[in-house]
Amino acid sequence: MDFQSIALPSELRYRCYCGCKYRTIFILSKTFVKKNQFVSLPLEINNMLLAVDVGNTRIKVAVFEHNTLLFHLIFPAEQAVENFKIIFQRYTKIDSVMLSSVGKDLKIDFKQFPSVLSVHIICSDDMFPFVNKYSTPKTVGIDRLVLAAGATLLFPAANRLVIDIGTCVTYDFIDAQNQYWGGAISPGLRLRYESLHQFTTKLPLLTKEEPIHFIGNSTNQSIHSGVVNGLIYEIDGFIDQYKKGSENFTIILTGGDADFLAKRLKNTIFANSNFLLESLNQFFQYKINND
């Protein structure tokens, strides 16, 4: 059944179609999965997983069948009930939900859908595939822990730096011995644009845009150059510092603005804007094999 044969809102049809382009990216990742004993699934498991990431401003969801991403959608919280109903109507084999949240509580009872057998809301007390060396481990954002889990499972025996570019930019380092050390948090692109407008009297509120020149020759171009290039230099600077003295280093760039910034970075990176959702799927498989 193709997407057009289902009565979906136009935005949902668009997201279904666009989401499928990530299928190839995820299949390529299976080469890493096969090397990792933690994430091999028993052959008899044939159902689907709904991965849900509740962020500060939007909800991201994905449907997985084993290691294949079938569907991807991003929507505001007020559209959650309607969109979840449509997803469960279409993917009737979803029997598990894996949810990560840094935003408001999601007021949805997933058990209302007949196919759902288990719902797991990730918390800091879960057993992760790394040792948490953070000085205050229960204060680490759940999204950061999920990303660290995905990096650990998909890139074994490597030093990993996960950079998530969303409302905030988070940097998370997991060493080759699977120890999570934490990292850094800074404002994302949108917060930088908004702060320039809110805390000055004359600077306009702009949205992200590729700077035309490094030297901005207007107020708008100066803002774009400062915000975009400033974050680029920040990210490259963090990467250079983390790479000092480290071998076999993997950098994963993800988040809503990952694609926008990836091509401007000087460092070699693994860019995947869906990495958190894919990490939820990997963590789900890890739990199946280790619970």
Protein Blocks (a to p, Z undefined) as FASTA:
>chain_A
ZZklpccdfklmmmmmmmmmmmmmmmmmmmmmmmpmklpccfklmbdcddddddfkbccd
dddehjacfbdcdddfklmmmmmmmmmmmmmmbcbdcdddfbdcddbdfklpmklmbdcd
ddfkbccfbdcfbfblmlpcfklmmmmmmmmmmmghiacddddddfbccdddddfkopae
bjaddddfklmmmmmmmmpckbccddddddfbfbdcbfklmmmmmmmmmmmmmmmmmmmm
mmgopahiacddedjklmmmmmmpmbdcdddfklmmmmmmmmmmmmmmmZZ
